[in-house]
Amino acid sequence: MTSVLKVDNIQNSSGTSSMTIASNGFVIPPAGGIIQMQYDQFTGTDTQSFASQTATVIDNLSVTITPTSTSSIIKLEGHVFFEYGETGGEYNHMFYFYRDSTQLAAPNAGNRTAGITQSGAAFYSSDANTTPQAAYYAYFDAPSTTSAITYKLGATFGSASTFYMNRTVNDGNDYSKERGISFISATEIAG
């Protein structure tokens, strides 16, 4: 036989501190505590076309999270392993997140490309097909909602080309053609 204890708050013996139980059963920790974490990880390989200087959602990765409180902060983390088909693709690019359709990035400033970060250059100009790059980045979002939110990775590249995800451009079966993984995660932090 299973017993069920139904309470909204649990206090210590002096009655000065409490723990709150949300309607979905989550225990709400004090401010700064982790409530939940959701993630999506892509271990396959894919290619995707990018137009020049166009904000684009990166395929294959999205994560949905339903915050327990409007005061929660969502810590977003993304990691992308890739190679860009255009020589010089390591220049003039930015990575960022989307909250549903809203881009989460540095504020626009004139004609500058706004984002969160770039990846480091990983190849010299005559070798754009065996030296992948990676970008890891994070962002703190305050969505002020208890409705489900879908987060995605996004990027803008300065020149049109093909984005090779989790692989090199030349994906031949030898030591110099690396493969990796990419992911996105969303962690709800009590506000």
N, C-alpha and C positions, 0 to 999 in steps of 0.2 A: 504494500500500500504506500502511495506517495503522499507526502504532506506538502501543503502550499501555505507559505506565509505571505500575506499581502500587506505591504506597507509603502508609504511614499517617502519617508525619511527614517534614517537610523541615527540616533544621537549617542554621544558618550554619556557616562553616568552623571556628569555635571550639567548636561543639557546644553553645552555651549557650542558644540560643533555637530555637523550632520552630514550625511551622505544622501544624495537624492537619487531616486530610482526613476528613470524616464519611462514614458508610456510604452516604449518599445522594449523595456527590460534592461536597457543599458544603465550601469551605475555611472552617475555623473561625478567625476572627480573634482577637486578644487581647481581654480583657475590655473592653467598651465599643464594640467594632466591630460593624458591621451585617452580619448573616448573610443575611437575606432580607427581602423586603417583599411583601405581598399586599394587594390592594385590590379594592373593588367601588364602582362609580360609577353613579348613576342619573341619567339625563338626561331621562327622560320626566316626565309629571305623573301625580298620583294623589290620591285622597281616601281618608281612613280615619277611622272613628268612634272616639272616645275616650270612655270612661266617666269620670265624675267621680272624681278622686282614686284612680285605678287604674293601677298600673304596667303599661305596655304596650310590646310590641316594635313598633318602627316598621317598616312593610312595605317591601319592595323592596331592602333593603340588608343583606347579611351577608358575612362574609369568613371563609374557613377557612385555617388555618395549622397546619403540623406542625412544632413546635420540634425542633431538632437536639440539644438538651441540656436536662436538667432544671434546669440553673442559668441558663438564658436568661431574659431579661426581654422582655416583649412590650409595645412602645409602641403604644397604640391612639390613633387620631385619627379624629374624626368631624366632619362639617360637614353641617348641615341647613338648607336654604332652604325656608321654609314661611310660611303664614298660617293662623291659627287662627280658625275661624268664629264663635266666641263673643266678643262685645265684653268686654274684660277678660281675655281669654285670655293676655295677656302677664304677668299676675300669677299667683302661686301655681303655678308649674310648674318642673319640673326635667328635665334631660337626663342620661343615664348610658349605660353599656354593659352588655351581657350577655356572660358567658363561658358558652357553652352555655345552661343555664337559670339560672345564678347572676348576680344583679345586682351590678355593680361600681359602687359609689357610696360617699358618705360614710356612716359608721356611723349607724344609726338612733338618734335621741335624742328619746324621748317621742313626741309626735304630730307632730313636724316632718316636712316632706317632705324626704327625703334624696336627693341626686344628686351630680352633678359641677358643673353650671353651669346658668344660665338664659340665655335670649336677652335682648337689650335690647328695650325697648318701642319700637315703630316707628310707632305711629299714635295719633291723638287719638280720644277716645271716640266721635265721630260718624262715623268712617271706619274700619271694620274689614274692608274688602274691596278695598283698592287699595294697601296699604302692608305688604309682606311683612317678615318677620323672618328672622334667621339666627343660628345657634349653631355656633360652632367650639369643640371641646373635646378634651382628651387625657387619657390615663390610663396609668400604668405597671403592668402586671400581671406577677406571678410565678407562673405556673401549675404549675411543677414537674412537667412531663410531657413525653414525646416522642410522645404520641398527638395525633391531629388535634383541633383546637379550632375551634369556630365562634363568632365574635363577632358581635354585633348591636347596633344602636342602640336605645335605649329612652327613654321619656318618661312623665311623669305631669303631668296638667293638673288644676287645681282645679275646673273645671266641665266638664260633658259637652258635647261639640260635635264638629265635623268638622275634621280636620287636612288642610289643602290643601298637598300636597308639591310643591315646585318651581314653585309658581304662587300667584297671589292668589285670594281667594275669588271675586271677580268677574273671570273670566278673559277679558273682552272684548278684542277686537283693537284696542287703542289704546295710546298711549305710557305711560299711567299704570298699566297692568296688567303688572307685571314677571314674568319667569320666571328661574329659576336652576337650579343642579345641587346634588346632595347626594352625599356619599361616606363610606366607612369604609375605614380602612387599618390593617394590623397589621404592625409591623416587629419582627423578632427581633433582639435585641441580645445579644451574647455576655456571659455572666455571669462 
